[in-house]
Amino acid sequence: MIHYHGTPITPRDALYKMAGRNFCVSFASPSDAKTCLAIGQSVMFDNGAFSAYTKGKPFEPQKYYLWLEDKIGHPHWAVIPDVIGGNEHQQRSLLLSWPYCKRLGVPVWHLNMEISYLLYLIDHYDKVCFGSAGEYWQVGSDKWERRIDAAFNALSYNGQIPWVHMLRGLSQAGRHWPFASADSTNVARNYKDYKTCPEKMASRIDRTQCPVGWVIRPEQAEFADV
């Protein structure tokens, strides 16, 4: 599992202590982007739609694309714009607007959308992000866990489990889901409160891994929306 540590991490000296880690930089808080590209193993760029939604601000995809222009390229990748609370038609329209190499953009499947749309995404993309939304907004809740189980059941029926990135999901590392990667702002938000070095905190988090495979969970074997 690849652990992407969210930014901004302040002060700048604290960020430099995390050199060699993988970072997540959001378009909503872009100040650390160049530094993370210079010192990180890889960077995932989040589109910032979630932050814009929670703050009641409009999200402008074209400005996001322009910001990515001098940053996107292997091994770095970006989350394709999505509509929080949007329908499948709105999500597909944004997929079509992606201006860069298809392999550098990763679509989002919101947990409150139909699993059939998730299966469509993995048929057309190498990776997919899971986004907690609607009644599954709270990461780690009982409802959320059952929905994640159902999603991985569906993916396993469809063949080998693809690369799944869990947005805001590093807290779920070490459990039974085979996430290939996840991100969180845990270090950025809390290392000062814990009175610890951010690098040491990140090191502890990075040691927690997810399983590679998936075993069908019978209690979630049915998913009527496929």
FENNOR-V509443 format. One record per residue. RES is the residue in three letters. SS is DSSP state (H for helix, E for strand, - for the rest). NEAR is the number of other ideal C-beta (glycine too) atoms within 10 Angstrom. D_FIRST is the distance of its C-alpha to the first C-alpha in whole Angstrom. Layout:
res & ss & near & d_first
RES & SS & NEAR & D_FIRST
RES & SS & NEAR & D_FIRST
This chain:
res & ss & near & d_first
MET & - & 18 & 0
ILE & E & 16 & 4
HIS & E & 22 & 6
TYR & E & 24 & 10
HIS & E & 25 & 13
GLY & E & 22 & 16
THR & - & 25 & 19
PRO & - & 19 & 22
ILE & - & 26 & 22
THR & - & 13 & 25
PRO & - & 8 & 27
ARG & H & 12 & 26
ASP & H & 9 & 26
ALA & H & 17 & 24
LEU & H & 24 & 21
TYR & H & 14 & 23
LYS & - & 17 & 21
MET & - & 25 & 18
ALA & - & 13 & 18
GLY & - & 10 & 15
ARG & - & 23 & 13
ASN & E & 21 & 11
PHE & E & 28 & 13
CYS & E & 27 & 14
VAL & E & 29 & 18
SER & E & 23 & 20
PHE & - & 24 & 24
ALA & - & 17 & 25
SER & E & 16 & 24
PRO & - & 17 & 24
SER & - & 13 & 26
ASP & - & 23 & 23
ALA & H & 21 & 22
LYS & H & 12 & 24
THR & H & 18 & 23
CYS & H & 27 & 19
LEU & H & 17 & 20
ALA & H & 10 & 22
ILE & H & 17 & 20
GLY & - & 24 & 16
GLN & - & 14 & 14
SER & E & 16 & 13
VAL & E & 23 & 14
MET & E & 25 & 14
PHE & E & 26 & 17
ASP & E & 25 & 18
ASN & - & 24 & 22
GLY & - & 23 & 23
ALA & H & 24 & 24
PHE & H & 21 & 23
SER & H & 16 & 25
ALA & H & 17 & 28
TYR & H & 16 & 28
THR & H & 10 & 28
LYS & - & 9 & 31
GLY & - & 6 & 33
LYS & - & 11 & 33
PRO & - & 6 & 33
PHE & - & 20 & 30
GLU & - & 13 & 31
PRO & H & 17 & 29
GLN & H & 10 & 31
LYS & H & 11 & 31
TYR & H & 21 & 27
TYR & H & 18 & 27
LEU & H & 11 & 30
TRP & H & 18 & 27
LEU & H & 20 & 25
GLU & - & 9 & 27
ASP & - & 10 & 27
LYS & - & 16 & 23
ILE & - & 18 & 21
GLY & - & 12 & 20
HIS & - & 9 & 18
PRO & - & 12 & 15
HIS & - & 20 & 16
TRP & E & 22 & 16
ALA & E & 23 & 17
VAL & E & 26 & 18
ILE & - & 24 & 21
PRO & - & 24 & 24
ASP & - & 25 & 24
VAL & - & 16 & 27
ILE & - & 16 & 26
GLY & - & 11 & 28
GLY & - & 16 & 29
ASN & - & 10 & 30
GLU & H & 13 & 29
HIS & H & 8 & 31
GLN & H & 11 & 30
GLN & H & 20 & 27
ARG & H & 14 & 28
SER & H & 12 & 30
LEU & H & 19 & 28
LEU & H & 17 & 26
LEU & H & 7 & 29
SER & - & 11 & 29
TRP & - & 17 & 26
PRO & - & 12 & 28
TYR & - & 15 & 25
CYS & - & 11 & 24
LYS & H & 12 & 22
ARG & H & 11 & 19
LEU & H & 18 & 18
GLY & E & 22 & 19
VAL & E & 23 & 17
PRO & E & 24 & 19
VAL & E & 26 & 18
TRP & E & 23 & 19
HIS & E & 24 & 21
LEU & - & 21 & 21
ASN & - & 14 & 25
MET & - & 20 & 25
GLU & - & 15 & 26
ILE & H & 20 & 23
SER & H & 12 & 26
TYR & H & 17 & 24
LEU & H & 26 & 21
LEU & H & 17 & 22
TYR & H & 15 & 24
LEU & H & 20 & 21
ILE & H & 20 & 19
ASP & H & 10 & 22
HIS & H & 10 & 22
TYR & - & 18 & 19
ASP & - & 13 & 16
LYS & E & 18 & 14
VAL & E & 22 & 14
CYS & E & 25 & 14
PHE & E & 26 & 15
GLY & E & 25 & 17
SER & - & 22 & 19
ALA & - & 20 & 23
GLY & H & 14 & 26
GLU & H & 12 & 27
TYR & H & 20 & 23
TRP & - & 14 & 23
GLN & - & 10 & 22
VAL & - & 19 & 18
GLY & - & 12 & 18
SER & - & 13 & 22
ASP & H & 8 & 23
LYS & H & 13 & 24
TRP & H & 18 & 20
GLU & H & 17 & 19
ARG & H & 14 & 21
ARG & H & 21 & 21
ILE & H & 26 & 17
ASP & H & 19 & 18
ALA & H & 22 & 21
ALA & H & 21 & 18
PHE & H & 22 & 16
ASN & H & 22 & 19
ALA & H & 19 & 21
LEU & H & 20 & 18
SER & H & 16 & 18
TYR & H & 12 & 22
ASN & - & 15 & 22
GLY & - & 9 & 20
GLN & - & 8 & 16
ILE & - & 18 & 14
PRO & - & 17 & 13
TRP & E & 16 & 10
VAL & E & 26 & 10
HIS & E & 24 & 9
MET & E & 24 & 11
LEU & - & 22 & 13
ARG & - & 19 & 14
GLY & - & 24 & 12
LEU & H & 25 & 10
SER & H & 15 & 13
GLN & H & 20 & 11
ALA & - & 20 & 8
GLY & - & 14 & 10
ARG & - & 14 & 12
HIS & - & 14 & 13
TRP & - & 21 & 11
PRO & - & 19 & 8
PHE & - & 23 & 7
ALA & - & 16 & 5
SER & E & 24 & 5
ALA & E & 25 & 8
ASP & E & 25 & 11
SER & E & 23 & 13
THR & - & 17 & 17
ASN & H & 18 & 17
VAL & H & 26 & 17
ALA & H & 24 & 20
ARG & H & 11 & 22
ASN & H & 13 & 22
TYR & - & 20 & 22
LYS & - & 11 & 26
ASP & - & 7 & 26
TYR & - & 12 & 25
LYS & - & 6 & 27
THR & - & 13 & 24
CYS & - & 14 & 22
PRO & H & 23 & 20
GLU & H & 17 & 18
LYS & H & 14 & 18
MET & H & 18 & 17
ALA & H & 23 & 14
SER & H & 12 & 13
ARG & H & 10 & 14
ILE & H & 19 & 11
ASP & H & 16 & 8
ARG & - & 10 & 9
THR & - & 14 & 8
GLN & - & 11 & 6
CYS & - & 19 & 6
PRO & - & 14 & 9
VAL & - & 9 & 9
GLY & - & 8 & 12
TRP & - & 17 & 14
VAL & - & 11 & 18
ILE & - & 12 & 20
ARG & - & 15 & 21
PRO & H & 8 & 25
GLU & H & 10 & 26
GLN & H & 17 & 24
ALA & - & 12 & 25
GLU & - & 9 & 28
PHE & - & 17 & 27
ALA & - & 7 & 30
ASP & - & 11 & 29
VAL & - & 15 & 28
